[in-house]
Amino acid sequence: MAHAEEAAASPAQPSPGPVATPAAEPEEIALPPNVTCSQKDRHIVRRFIQRIEVVVGQKPWEWLAEVQPKQ
């Protein structure tokens, strides 16, 4: 009976991992004017920006503006 109770207590499926907040589609992210890359690479750059924004909470250029360079 102990096995039946353990089986009933444990979930059938593992719990899902942390759910990321939905971010803007990569095409909706406006790149700063100093970003120079091909149209093909813009999609890749926007995906990286999106990933950084999810982790850090800011766009990379906003976050980097706050970081003071080492003297």
Secondary structure, 3 states (H helix, E strand, C coil): CHHHHHHHHCCCCCCCCCCCCCCCCHHHCCCCCCCCCCHHHHHHHHHHHHHHHHHHCCCHHHHHHHCCCCC
